[in-house]
């Protein structure tokens, strides 16, 4: 065997090694190491499980497990079932649950949307220590930090039915047949939530109108007081300067 054949065989050996290394599966960190970044690749959703926790990632969604009780949602849509106080964080705020909860989260570059499907999700926006509750069948959206130092937070809204059900079905870790009884039950809760939110919005609007009217009344009273004082000063001036 001459040196050319030896060189050719060596090249083929190294090419084969590199190809096998590229084809070798990536080492999975979920459940084995922390921190752990996980992304749903290949255009398919991905299911992560742990004790009392299920997270379904939409295609291309990315999260990072920071510690045993903290998940950083980086991008994408997520379906979550949890029975333990795991905190889901974003640059806009965080959400967690202290009982049995199910939810849908959507993290974009501009916002963080929380849809409550079951249980009592708790939300805390950045820049504020107050904790807000998101009842079942309602949603809250957090946004960028405003001039007051608080992340923007919308008034709680009832869930849009069709788009929520579609997202739920797409990310649900079981079959649609298994999900159907839950949807039938959820439908009644959703109807009640729509009525309650409508009533709350009407009350909030009434308070806003009342507050606006009170402000106008105060401004008018102040204006009238100034007019009376100006008239008194003018009369006094005329008395002193006949």
Phi and psi in degrees as a GROMACS rama.xvg file:
@    title "Ramachandran Plot"
@    xaxis  label "Phi"
@    yaxis  label "Psi"
@TYPE xy
-86.0385  175.119  UNK-2
-65.5516  -28.4544  UNK-3
-67.0266  -42.1199  UNK-4
-64.8628  -40.6183  UNK-5
-61.2387  -43.0335  UNK-6
-65.2711  -40.4214  UNK-7
-63.539  -44.4761  UNK-8
-64.2695  -37.9387  UNK-9
-64.4144  -42.7582  UNK-10
-62.6409  -44.28  UNK-11
-62.3342  -36.6494  UNK-12
-63.3042  -48.4517  UNK-13
-66.7986  -36.8915  UNK-14
-62.5723  -43.6527  UNK-15
-62.4724  -39.9693  UNK-16
-63.7099  -44.398  UNK-17
-67.2754  -38.6111  UNK-18
-64.2583  -44.0659  UNK-19
-66.1373  -35.7463  UNK-20
-66.3334  -38.8808  UNK-21
-68.8726  -33.697  UNK-22
-81.522  -15.7496  UNK-23
-65.0128  138.691  UNK-24
-64.7759  145.381  UNK-25
-68.8969  146.562  UNK-26
-68.0899  128.507  UNK-27
-86.4013  124.907  UNK-28
-93.4816  -19.9025  UNK-29
-60.5815  123.808  UNK-30
81.0433  -1.07686  UNK-31
-123.884  -27.4163  UNK-32
-149.981  150.147  UNK-33
-136.089  132.523  UNK-34
-71.8501  159.18  UNK-35
-143.583  118.699  UNK-36
-95.0491  132.41  UNK-37
-131.315  133.396  UNK-38
-132.415  142.166  UNK-39
-82.4748  114.531  UNK-40
-113.239  168.956  UNK-41
74.4159  18.4122  UNK-42
73.0153  14.1751  UNK-43
-119.981  151.291  UNK-44
-71.7019  163.682  UNK-45
-137.425  137.955  UNK-46
-107.99  127.929  UNK-47
-112.06  135.751  UNK-48
-131.196  149.339  UNK-49
-153.311  -175.028  UNK-50
-60.7337  119.533  UNK-51
58.5967  30.1991  UNK-52
-149.137  131.006  UNK-53
-131.385  132.539  UNK-54
-131.457  121.143  UNK-55
-105.467  121.692  UNK-56
-98.2874  130.531  UNK-57
-67.8985  160.12  UNK-58
-51.1851  130.394  UNK-59
77.2429  -2.77847  UNK-60
-67.087  148.309  UNK-61
-137.157  132.744  UNK-62
-138.363  163.74  UNK-63
-132.83  124.898  UNK-64
-81.5671  114.745  UNK-65
-83.2817  -41.8333  UNK-66
-154.72  -170.199  UNK-67
-64.7932  -21.0868  UNK-68
-120.875  9.15832  UNK-69
-134.88  127.754  UNK-70
-120.268  130.509  UNK-71
-97.3439  118.057  UNK-72
-87.0075  114.692  UNK-73
-91.8647  -45.8259  UNK-74
-165.348  154.448  UNK-75
98.8589  -171.063  UNK-76
-109.117  145.352  UNK-77
-139.625  139.15  UNK-78
-108.346  131.661  UNK-79
-130.474  131.225  UNK-80
-119.584  126.586  UNK-81
-146.979  145.272  UNK-82
-123.324  17.2629  UNK-83
-139.92  156.342  UNK-84
-74.9054  69.5132  UNK-85
-84.7178  135.674  UNK-86
-99.845  127.456  UNK-87
-105.939  118.598  UNK-88
-111.132  150.342  UNK-89
-143.942  172.787  UNK-90
-66.5253  -10.7553  UNK-91
-101.404  -20.5974  UNK-92
163.982  -173.073  UNK-93
-137.439  157.972  UNK-94
-138.702  144.106  UNK-95
-154.241  171.999  UNK-96
-143.227  136.797  UNK-97
-104.24  4.10632  UNK-98
-132.711  -154.729  UNK-99
-81.6018  118.284  UNK-100
-132.64  150.471  UNK-101
-133.492  137.256  UNK-102
-156.267  164.002  UNK-103
-119.427  129.482  UNK-104
-120.47  140.99  UNK-105
-129.536  118.2  UNK-106
-110.877  118.227  UNK-107
-118.582  -177.87  UNK-108
-70.283  -19.0441  UNK-109
-112.111  -14.974  UNK-110
-157.69  170.877  UNK-111
-137.71  113.739  UNK-112
-104.749  131.902  UNK-113
-117.794  118.374  UNK-114
-109.545  122.047  UNK-115
-92.5541  117.861  UNK-116
-101.79  -23.2433  UNK-117
-164.619  145.728  UNK-118
84.2888  -171.711  UNK-119
-117.049  93.8679  UNK-120
-75.3319  142.087  UNK-121
-114.995  135.967  UNK-122
-125.073  139.246  UNK-123
-133.084  117.362  UNK-124
-82.4734  152.222  UNK-125
-62.9538  140.325  UNK-126
91.1255  0.673276  UNK-127
-144.462  142.323  UNK-128
-91.2731  -10.4429  UNK-129
-67.5911  137.536  UNK-130
-103.464  129.872  UNK-131
-110.883  145.211  UNK-132
-99.3037  139.301  UNK-133
-113.036  97.6841  UNK-134
-64.6722  163.756  UNK-135
-57.5921  138.809  UNK-136
75.7019  12.2332  UNK-137
-116.838  163.331  UNK-138
-135.779  154.131  UNK-139
-135.434  140.757  UNK-140
-120.047  129.353  UNK-141
-104.005  148.372  UNK-142
-132.979  -163.279  UNK-143
-65.1761  159.332  UNK-144
-71.277  130.144  UNK-145
-88.9467  -171.725  UNK-146
-66.0936  -24.1214  UNK-147
-83.2818  2.26076  UNK-148
86.7708  -0.395496  UNK-149
-103.885  142.942  UNK-150
-65.8045  141.566  UNK-151
-64.5914  142.441  UNK-152
-141.689  124.301  UNK-153
-77.4396  158.028  UNK-154
-63.6541  137.36  UNK-155
-53.3814  137.703  UNK-156
-124.162  151.401  UNK-157
-70.9799  151.439  UNK-158
-72.9  137.936  UNK-159
-68.883  123.443  UNK-160
-62.9424  -58.7457  UNK-161
-63.3334  -47.9555  UNK-162
-66.7367  -33.8534  UNK-163
-67.791  -44.7489  UNK-164
-64.413  -38.7641  UNK-165
-63.834  -47.1319  UNK-166
-62.9786  -41.4781  UNK-167
-60.1363  -47.9361  UNK-168
-65.1097  -37.6744  UNK-169
-65.1698  -35.3687  UNK-170
-101.238  -9.00998  UNK-171
-59.3963  132.367  UNK-172
-75.8965  -6.0841  UNK-173
-110.315  -159.311  UNK-174
-90.8326  160.391  UNK-175
-63.6252  -30.9105  UNK-176
-63.926  -39.6586  UNK-177
-69.6676  -31.107  UNK-178
-78.7893  -27.4245  UNK-179
-53.5029  -48.2413  UNK-180
-59.2376  -34.8338  UNK-181
-66.8551  -40.0218  UNK-182
-66.0608  -39.0192  UNK-183
-61.4301  -44.3696  UNK-184
-67.8027  -40.1586  UNK-185
-65.23  -30.5761  UNK-186
-56.7983  -41.8856  UNK-187
-68.3575  -41.001  UNK-188
-62.744  -39.5586  UNK-189
-64.351  -43.6643  UNK-190
-58.8659  -44.5425  UNK-191
-63.7271  -39.9354  UNK-192
-64.7551  -38.6966  UNK-193
-60.3828  -44.1548  UNK-194
-65.3011  -43.2462  UNK-195
-64.8696  -42.7801  UNK-196
-66.3009  -38.6083  UNK-197
-60.8751  -41.5604  UNK-198
-65.9183  -42.6214  UNK-199
-62.6752  -41.2509  UNK-200
-65.3928  -38.1203  UNK-201
-64.2671  -41.6659  UNK-202
-66.1948  -40.6085  UNK-203
-64.159  -40.7864  UNK-204
-64.2161  -40.4895  UNK-205
-63.6352  -40.276  UNK-206
-64.8885  -39.4417  UNK-207
-63.793  -44.1837  UNK-208
-64.2332  -43.5578  UNK-209
-62.6738  -42.1951  UNK-210
-64.3283  -40.0737  UNK-211
-64.0191  -44.1293  UNK-212
-65.019  -38.8084  UNK-213
-63.3189  -38.6405  UNK-214
-63.6433  -42.1741  UNK-215
-63.2301  -40.8078  UNK-216
-64.245  -40.0984  UNK-217
-65.0757  -42.873  UNK-218
-62.369  -41.3164  UNK-219
-65.6133  -41.4233  UNK-220
-63.7339  -41.6505  UNK-221
-65.2105  -39.9214  UNK-222
-64.2999  -44.0145  UNK-223
-63.3165  -38.3703  UNK-224
-65.3192  -40.2171  UNK-225
-65.1157  -40.467  UNK-226
-61.8744  -43.086  UNK-227
-64.89  -40.2364  UNK-228
-67.3899  -39.7145  UNK-229
-63.878  -41.1727  UNK-230
-63.8693  -40.9278  UNK-231
-62.6995  -42.996  UNK-232
-66.5834  -37.356  UNK-233
-65.3357  -41.7855  UNK-234
-63.8228  -40.9824  UNK-235
-64.8056  -38.3438  UNK-236
-64.1434  -42.631  UNK-237
-64.9695  -35.8179  UNK-238
-63.8783  -37.3667  UNK-239
-83.8892  -15.1796  UNK-240
-130.562  72.6435  UNK-241
